[in-house]
Amino acid sequence: MLLTLPGIYVGCAILLAAVLGLAMGSFLGRVAWRLMRNEPVLAGRSHCDTCGHVLFANDLVPIVSWTALRGRCRYCHARLSARYPASEFACAALYVSIVICYGLTLEALQMVGFASVLMVLSLTDLDESYIPNQTIVAAIVIRVLFIVFAWLALVVHVPVQAVFADPAAHGIVLMDAQALGFDDKPFWDPTADASIVVLDMLRTSLLGAVIIGVAVVVLALAMDKFLGRSSIGGGDMKLFAVAGFYFGARQCLFLIVIACVLGILFALATQNRAGFSDDIYRIDQAEGKSSVSNCADEASQGPVEDEWPFLEEERVPASKGVSRVFPFGPSIALACWITMMVGGPVTQWYLELL
């Protein structure tokens, strides 16, 4: 835990995480904007969404630039959404909370990467009820890289406390060296094997992804049959499976409960306000058929029963007269963050009650 370090190190780590979070919040907001418009993520300079003027360094200082310009573009004076500073602040808060919980470890770096992906897909889902496949792939790659680098770190005898925030959660036993007659700090049990630890972590991840993914699909099919319409989007299903890949099946049961509670609260808070619909389709009263908006133009769709969005989701931007599918992604993302923070202890406490 970070808070066990000397105060100066804690302060520096929190400050660094906050500054990095503010900068990344600005960048991730731009990534989400470009993904929604099929623009290259890393190519091209940042520019005003209204006039297209290229933005310079003094226009891109997180929170400060937006505040100094009173929420308007420096060049065309168009109003800029308050979402920009809000997302920057939220990203800084995410990074700080992760560093406090996971310390200066490789596991913290993994969670920072995952939180960044969650930020991007939350923004796209809020805007267009759409979770890009790129974000799902990025989350999987981050988890796989962590497993590989964790194995390499353990093989070359990197201190296990620098890899995992809670080694015991991964089956690693730390023994008191002084009690064994050595004048050194606690060390990793030499009888434990790095390959066994990492393979067990990989097995837990794969089983979690499969169990949670299949369970959510079965639940969605049952809900579709009961309600007679689409109940959950394909992107939400994939995000739940990715959560299982990160946290395992046990913690994901806690995550699903939290996500559902947050989803209900969010639905009640936004009901009849933002044009959200509980279905992915809009009924055209004049023609008596279903249609859905895809980016700028609308395309006719068949009956709900003939469409199952496992691989792709329709983009349904907010526009006049169009009801959008309810964005469940931000609720799942927030539940993932809560699970990062307290999922392990809460799950352990519950299992001890059984």
N, C-alpha and C positions, 0 to 999 in steps of 0.2 A: 504494500500500500504506500502511496506517495506520502501520506501524512506522517509516516514513521521516520522520514528523512529530516535532516536539520532544516530549520525554518527558511534559511536563505535559498536552499535548493527547491523547496516547495514553492516559494514565491516566484523564483525564476521560471520554473516549469509551468506554473499556472499562467504567468504573463506571456510566455512563449506560445502556449496553447491558445490563449485568447487572441493574440495578434495573428497567428496562423489561421485561426478559425474565421476571423474577420476577412482576411484576404481570400481564403478559400470560399467563404460564403458568397463573395462577389463573383468569383470565377464560376462556382457551381450554378449560380443563377443564370449566368450567360450560357453555360452548357445546356441547361434545361431549355432556355429560349431557342437555342440553335437546333436542339433535337426536335422540338415541336415544329420547326420550319424546314427540316431536312437540310440544314446547312452544315458544312464541315465544322466539327467541334473545335479543332485546334488551329485551323487555318483562318487567316483574315484578322483584321484589327477590330476591336470593340467599337461599336458605333451607336448613335441614337436610333431608337426604334422608329421614330417619327420622321426625322429629316435625313437620316442616314449619315450625318456628319461623323467623321472619325473622332473618337474620344482619346484624350491625352492623359498623362499620368495624374495631373491635377483634377481631372474629371472622375477619376476612378478610386479615390481614397475612400475606403469603406466608411459608411455612415457620415463622415465629415463632409464629403463632397455633396451628398444629397441634402444635408442640413444647411450647408453654406449657400447652396443654390435654391433653398426653400422648395425643394421637390420639383424643380423645373430644369429643362435642358438649357445649358449655357448658350446654345447657338440658335435654337428655334423657339425656346421658352415653352415648349410643350410640357404638360404636367407629367411627372414621373411617378409611378406607383410607389406607395409606401412599402410594398413588398420587398423592394430592394434592400433598404436598411434593416427591415424585419428579418429577412433571410440571412443577412450578414450577422446580425446579433444572435439569431438562433444557432447558426453554425458555430460561432464562438462559444456559446453556452454548451453545445454538444461536445466540442473538443475539450473544454475545461473539465466537464463532468467525467469524461472518459479517462483523462489523465489522472484525475483525483482518484477514481475507482481502480484503475489498472496500473497506475504508476508508470515509470519509464521502462516499459517492457515491450517486447515484440508483439505480444498479445494486444497491447494498447494501440500499436500502429495498425494492426489488423482491424480493430474496432473503429478507429478513426476513418479508415478507408471505407468500411461498411456504412458508417454513418453518413459519409459524403455521398455514397450511392443512394441512400435513403432520402437524403435531402433533394437530390435531383429528381427522383421518381415522384416524390411528393409534390414538387412544383408542377411537373408535367401532368400529374393526375388531377390536381386542383384546376389547372387551366383547361385541359382537354379530355379529362377522364380517360387518360391513356398512360400506361406504364411501358416505356420503350424496352424492347428486348435487349438493347445495348446495356441497360442498367442491370438487368438480370445476369447477363454474361459477365459484366464487370464484377458483380458481387461474388459470383462463383470463382472467378480467377483470383480475386483477393484472398478468398478462403484457401484455395489450393496452394497459392504461393506461401501463405502463412504456415501451412502444414509442412511444406517442403523445407522452408527456412528454419522452422522449429526443429526438424530432424537434423539438419546440417549443424545447427547451433549446439544441440545436445551431443552430436557425434564429436565435435571438436572441443567439447568440455567447456562451453560457455556456461557461466553460472545459471542454474535453472531459474533463479529469481529474476534474471534478466529476460527470460523467455515467457514465463507464465506469471500472472498476478497471484494466482492461487495454485501452486504446484499440486497440493493434495487433491484438488478437483480433477486432476489428470492422472491420479494414481501414483504420484511421485512422493516418496517418503523422505522428508528431511530429518536427519538425525543430529542430535546435539553433540558436536565434536568434543567439547570440553568434558562432557560426561564420559566420552570414550577415551579420554586421556590425551586429546590433541588440543593445542592452543590455537584454535582456528574457529571461524564462524561455522554455523550449521552448513552441511554439505549434502549433496544428493546421495541417496542410498546407492552404493556401488553395485549392489545386486540387481538394481533396476537397469533395464536395457532401453536405449533410446528408440530402437526400432519397434519394440513392443509398445512403448508409450504412444508413438506417432501412429502406428497401425491401429491401435485401439481408438485413437482420436478420429482417424479416417473412417473406421467402421461405424463409430457413433454418428458421424456426420452423414454418411451415406444412408444408414438406417433411418436417421431422423428425417432426411429429405424424402425418402420413399414413403415412410409411414405417414408423415404429415401431408405430403402431396396426395397420396391415394385417399386418405381420410377426407381431405377437403374436397376432392373431386366427387367422391361418393356423396358427401353431404350436399354439395351443389346440385348434383343430379336429383337427389331426393327433394330438395327445395324447389327445383325447377318443375318437377312433376307435381308437387303439392300446390305451388302458386300458379302454375300454368304460364310461366314466363321466366326469362333469364334472371337469376338471383345473384350471381357473382361473376365478375369478368375473368377472362383468362389470365390477365396480368396479375390480378390478386391471387389466383391459385398458384402461379409461379413464384410469387413473392413469399407466400406461406411455405412453399417447398424450400426456398432458399433459406428462410428462417430456420427450418428444420436442419438444414445443412450446417448452419452456424451453431445452433443451440442444442440440437438433439431433440428427440421426441418428448422427453419428460418436461423440459423447460418450455417446449412449444405448447404444451397443454395450457400452461399458465399464460403464455403469450396470446393464444387464441381467445381465451376468456377476456383478457385485457383489451384486445383489439375489438372484440364484439361490443364491449361496454363503451369504449371510446367511439366506435362507429355509431352506436345508438345516440350518444350524447351529441355528436357532431351532426347527425341527421336532424335531431330535434332543434339544434341551434340554427341550422341553415334552411329549415323547412320553409318552402314558399318564398325564399329570399333570393336565391342565386339561380333559379331556373333548373334546379336539379330534379331528376325524375328517378323513381325506383326501378326503372327499366331502361334498357339501352335503346329502345325504339320510341319514336314519336308517332302518334296516330294522326294522320292527316284527315281531318273531318270532312274536307271538301271532296276528296277523292276516295275516302274510305280505305286507304291502304297505309302501310308503314313505310317510313323513310328515315334516313339518318344522315346527318351532315358529316362529311369527311373533309376536314380542313376547311377550305373556302367554299367548295361546292357540295351539293347534296346528291346522293346516289340512292336509287330505289333498292330496297332489300326485300327478301322473301319473308315468309312467316317466321316467327321466333323459333319454332320447333326445328326449322331447317338450318339454323345457324348455331354453331357452338364454337365460341372464340377461344380455343385452346392455344393456338399458335400466335394469333394476331388479335389485336383489339381495334375496333373502330375509333377513330379520333372524333370526338364530338365537342367542338368548341362552343363556348357560350355565344349565342346569337339570338336575335329577336325571334320569338315564336318557337324556339326549339328547346325541348326539355332534355337535359343531359343526364347520363347515367351517374348515380351517386358515386363520388370518388372515395373508395374505401382504402386506397393505398396509403394516404397520410395517417389513418388510424392504425394500420398495420405497422407502418414505420415508427410511429410513436410507441407502440407496444414493443417493438424490437428494442428501442432505446431503454424502456423500462426494464425489459428482460436483461439487457446488458448490465444494468445497475444492480438489480435485486433479484433477478431470476433464479440464480443458484441458491442463495440463502432461503428464499421463499419456498422453492421446490423441496429443499432438504428438510425444512421445518414441517412441511406438509407430509412428506413421506414418514417422518418420525412419529406423526400422529396416528398413522395407520397400524 
